[in-house]
């Protein structure tokens, strides 16, 4: 399926969407979904979070940037309220779950993570050699996929080689 970026938001490189040097490879038509699963009111009530950001803590600066960028991004006015196959396009992409921001007072970390994954409509994996090495990133992906939402997992490549499977430069976690 060809990737069609929102005009003025990203450029299509053929197999990935590039924005300011960061590549997003949608598992589905992520960008074409008018940015992270726009929905109508009935579907919106199903999930507490628009997305869950999974990342290695070595990549926390990128995860923080992505979190801020998504939650502050204003969807173009002409798209807001437009009906799509997944519902109406919202004006903002929020809330987005990121563990450092949303779990600071949690006492049961494993339970909190599983609940946040269950409460998230989408998952964004910050991909790098560090995320490949992270046990927790792999477990979060496995758990989210086990919920039947593997088509809602999106990759943002910040480092490594997408074609480097099994090498030190690999950027895609095994899960």
C-alpha positions in Angstrom: 0.0 0.0 0.0 1.5 3.4 -0.9 2.1 5.8 1.8 0.3 9.1 1.3 1.5 11.9 3.7 -0.6 14.8 4.7 0.4 17.7 2.5 3.0 20.0 4.2 3.5 17.5 7.0 5.9 14.9 5.6 7.4 13.7 2.4 7.0 10.3 0.9 10.2 8.5 0.3 8.6 5.4 -1.3 8.8 3.0 1.6 8.6 5.4 4.6 7.4 8.8 5.5 10.2 11.3 6.5 9.7 14.4 8.6 12.7 16.4 9.8 15.0 13.4 9.5 12.7 11.0 11.3 11.2 8.1 9.4 7.8 6.6 10.1 6.9 3.3 8.5 3.2 2.7 8.9 2.0 -0.9 9.4 -1.3 0.4 7.9 -2.1 3.7 6.3 -1.1 5.6 9.5 -0.7 9.0 7.8 -3.6 8.5 5.5 -5.8 7.7 8.6 -5.5 11.5 9.1 -3.0 11.0 11.9 -3.5 8.3 14.5 -7.0 6.9 14.1 -9.5 9.7 14.0 -12.7 8.4 15.4 -16.3 9.2 16.1 -17.6 9.7 19.6 -18.6 6.1 20.2 -15.1 4.8 19.4 -13.3 7.5 21.2 -14.9 6.4 24.5 -13.4 2.9 24.0 -9.8 4.1 24.6 -8.4 6.4 27.2 -5.3 7.1 25.1 -4.9 7.8 21.3 -1.4 6.2 21.5 1.1 4.5 23.7 4.8 5.3 23.0 7.1 2.4 23.5 10.8 3.2 23.6 14.2 2.3 25.2 15.1 4.7 27.9 18.3 5.4 26.0 16.0 7.0 23.4 14.0 9.1 26.0 14.8 12.4 24.3 13.2 11.2 21.1 10.2 9.8 22.9 9.8 13.1 24.8 10.0 15.0 21.5 7.5 12.7 19.8 5.1 12.9 22.8 5.2 16.7 22.8 4.9 16.9 19.0 1.9 14.6 18.8 0.0 16.2 21.6 0.6 19.8 20.4 0.1 19.0 16.7 -3.0 20.8 15.4 -4.7 18.9 12.6 -5.4 21.2 9.7 -8.8 22.9 10.2 -10.1 21.6 6.8 -9.6 18.0 8.0 -11.2 18.4 11.5 -14.6 16.8 11.6 -14.2 15.1 8.3 -15.7 11.6 8.2 -13.2 8.8 7.5 -13.5 5.0 7.5 -12.5 5.2 11.2 -14.8 8.1 12.2 -14.5 11.8 12.4 -11.1 13.5 12.5 -10.4 15.2 15.9 -8.7 18.6 16.3 -5.9 17.1 18.4 -4.0 13.8 18.9 -4.3 13.4 22.7 -3.8 12.1 25.2 -0.7 10.1 24.3 0.8 7.8 27.0 4.5 7.9 27.7 5.7 6.1 30.8 7.9 8.8 32.3 5.1 11.3 32.2 2.2 9.1 33.0 3.5 6.6 35.6 5.6 8.8 37.9 3.3 7.9 40.9 2.5 4.3 40.0 3.4 1.6 42.5 2.6 -1.4 40.3 4.6 -0.7 37.2 3.8 -4.0 35.3 0.1 -3.6 36.0 0.1 0.1 35.1 1.9 -0.6 31.8 -0.6 -3.4 30.9 -3.5 -1.2 31.7 -2.1 1.7 29.7 -1.6 -0.7 26.7 -5.2 -1.9 27.0 -6.4 1.7 27.2 -4.5 2.7 24.1 -5.9 2.7 20.6 -2.5 2.7 18.8 1.1 2.0 19.7 4.1 3.9 18.4 7.5 2.2 18.7 10.6 4.4 18.7 12.9 2.1 16.7 16.6 2.0 17.2 19.3 -0.5 18.1 18.5 0.4 21.7 14.9 -0.6 21.3 16.0 -3.9 19.7 18.0 -4.6 22.9 15.2 -3.7 25.2 13.4 -6.5 26.9 10.5 -4.2 27.9 10.0 -2.7 24.4 9.6 -6.3 23.0 7.2 -7.2 25.9 5.1 -4.1 25.3 4.8 -4.9 21.6 3.9 -8.5 22.3 1.2 -7.5 24.8 -0.3 -4.8 22.5 -0.4 -7.3 19.6 -2.0 -9.9 21.8 -4.9 -7.5 22.3 -5.7 -7.9 18.6 -4.4 -4.4 17.6 -1.2 -5.4 15.7 -2.4 -3.4 12.7 -2.3 -0.3 15.0 1.4 -0.6 15.7 3.5 2.1 14.0 7.3 2.5 13.8 9.3 5.7 14.0 12.9 5.0 13.1 15.4 7.2 14.9 18.6 5.2 14.4 19.8 2.0 12.8 19.2 0.2 9.6 15.7 -1.0 8.6 17.3 -3.6 6.4 19.8 -4.8 9.0 17.8 -7.7 10.5 20.0 -9.7 12.8 22.8 -7.2 12.8 24.1 -4.7 15.3 22.5 -1.9 13.3 19.0 -3.5 13.3 16.4 -1.0 14.4 13.2 -3.2 14.6 12.5 -5.0 17.8 12.0 -8.8 17.4 8.4 -8.7 18.5 
